[in-house]
Amino acid sequence: MWKNIDKPFVKGKRKVPIRKVQTDKLQPGMVSCNDIYCSRSGVLLLKKGTVFYPAVINYLRNMEPEAEVYIEEGLNKANAAAVLLPVGTTCHRETSDHFFFDGEEEMKGSIGQINAISPDVADEAAKEIYVQAYRTINEIYKNRKIKPYIKELNEVVDSLTEKLLDNPEMMLQIALLKKIANYCLSHAVNVCIFAAYLGKLLGMELVSIKELALAGIMHDIGKLDISPEKWGKKGPLTAQEFEKIKANSLHGFMRLTSCL
């Protein structure tokens, strides 16, 4: 239910009536009149002035379903009603033979989803860094090699970490958006972001934060040595299958130590 707010806020030289609305009543095109924070971590989720695109609404409902949202009464940016992330993009499912994109067309469609993220969530620099990390981890999975990409991987992680330290809310918001293209790739990049953010919260030195980020983006590399059918299996695993899944960390350790 809508709830009226007695006191209007001042916008320029005019008083603007605002309303409080529950997250399940948000509609595309509405505009937030207040900053919205996570009640658990205190992280800024959405800034004042954010347009509620469909993906932004879903993001907020997942992150903070009881959030206090104030919107300007009568204001609706109707062009925001269009679906934010394009549908029908072809990509490998977790049950396929790969965890990565084989062709450039698949990758192009996937990156299109990332680039379509609302400017209210992330700026172009943040999206570009995310795409670079996404492409790099895809090449590693696709070619089943780490050594040729070590320099590129370090450069990407450096850029991502520096952007995170400069604007942590923005990078976290990208990582928290759901259904961004290929799960395996986005998961690797997202863990990289979360690991670096934890390092920041703990007051770690920059070099240590970058090491955490690098560990995060490579944490599942052992998947390459385990059958995709095991990861994508529907239903419970057998005891034998579960033992093979648990070997993921050991496989990853062996692959990474071979690069030293």
Residue pairs with C-beta under 8 A, 6 or more apart in sequence:
1 22
1 25
2 19
2 20
2 21
2 25
3 19
3 20
3 21
4 19
4 20
5 17
5 18
5 19
5 20
5 70
8 15
8 16
8 17
8 18
9 15
9 16
9 18
9 33
10 16
11 72
16 33
16 72
16 73
17 72
17 73
17 74
18 33
18 70
18 71
18 72
18 73
19 70
19 71
19 73
20 68
20 69
20 70
21 30
21 69
21 70
21 71
22 69
23 57
23 60
23 61
23 64
23 65
23 66
23 67
23 69
24 61
24 65
26 52
26 57
26 60
26 61
26 69
27 52
27 57
27 76
28 52
28 53
28 54
28 57
28 80
28 81
28 82
29 51
29 52
29 76
29 77
29 78
29 79
29 80
29 81
30 51
30 52
30 71
30 75
30 76
31 49
31 50
31 51
31 52
31 71
31 72
31 75
31 76
31 77
32 46
32 47
32 48
32 49
32 50
32 52
32 69
32 70
32 71
33 48
33 49
33 70
33 71
33 72
34 48
34 68
34 69
34 70
35 44
35 46
35 47
35 48
36 44
36 45
36 46
36 50
36 60
36 64
36 67
36 68
36 69
37 43
37 44
37 45
37 64
38 44
38 45
38 63
38 64
39 64
39 66
39 67
43 168
43 169
43 172
44 169
45 59
45 60
45 63
45 64
45 67
45 169
45 173
46 56
46 60
46 120
46 173
47 120
49 120
50 56
50 120
50 121
51 77
51 80
51 118
51 120
52 60
52 80
53 80
53 84
53 118
53 120
54 81
54 83
54 84
55 84
55 85
55 117
55 118
55 121
55 177
56 84
56 118
56 120
56 121
58 178
59 121
59 173
59 176
59 177
59 178
60 67
60 69
62 176
62 178
63 176
84 116
84 117
84 118
85 113
85 116
85 117
85 179
85 180
86 109
86 112
86 113
86 116
89 106
89 109
89 110
89 112
89 113
89 181
90 105
90 106
90 109
91 101
91 106
91 109
91 110
91 181
91 182
92 98
92 99
92 100
92 101
92 102
92 106
92 182
93 232
94 183
94 184
94 228
94 231
94 232
95 228
95 229
95 232
95 233
95 234
96 228
96 232
97 228
98 141
98 142
98 228
99 141
99 182
99 184
99 185
99 223
99 224
99 228
99 231
100 138
100 141
100 142
100 182
100 184
100 185
101 107
101 110
101 138
101 142
101 182
101 185
102 142
107 135
107 138
109 181
110 134
110 181
110 182
110 185
111 131
111 134
111 135
111 181
113 180
113 181
114 127
114 130
114 131
114 134
114 174
114 180
114 181
115 127
115 131
117 127
117 174
117 177
117 180
121 170
121 173
121 174
121 177
122 130
122 170
122 171
122 173
122 174
123 170
125 163
126 163
126 167
126 170
126 171
126 174
127 174
129 156
129 159
129 160
129 163
130 160
130 171
130 174
130 189
132 156
132 159
133 156
133 157
133 160
133 189
133 192
133 217
134 181
134 185
134 186
134 189
136 149
136 152
136 153
136 156
137 153
137 185
137 188
137 189
137 217
138 182
138 185
139 149
140 146
140 149
140 153
140 221
141 184
141 185
141 223
141 224
144 224
146 153
146 218
146 221
146 255
146 256
146 259
147 259
150 259
153 214
153 217
153 218
154 214
157 192
157 210
157 213
157 214
157 217
158 210
160 171
160 189
160 192
160 193
160 196
160 213
161 196
161 206
161 209
161 210
161 213
163 170
163 171
164 171
164 193
164 196
164 197
164 200
164 213
165 196
165 200
165 206
165 209
168 197
168 200
171 193
171 197
172 193
172 194
172 197
174 180
174 193
175 189
175 190
175 193
175 194
176 190
180 186
184 220
184 223
187 220
188 216
188 217
188 218
188 219
188 220
189 217
191 216
191 217
191 219
191 220
192 213
192 214
192 216
192 217
193 213
193 216
194 216
195 212
195 213
195 215
195 216
196 209
196 210
196 212
196 213
196 216
198 212
199 208
199 209
199 212
199 213
200 209
204 212
218 252
218 256
219 252
220 248
220 252
221 251
221 252
221 255
221 256
222 247
222 248
222 249
222 250
222 251
222 252
222 253
222 254
222 255
223 231
223 248
223 251
224 251
224 255
225 247
225 251
225 255
226 244
226 245
226 247
226 248
226 251
227 244
230 237
230 241
230 244
230 245
231 245
233 241
237 245
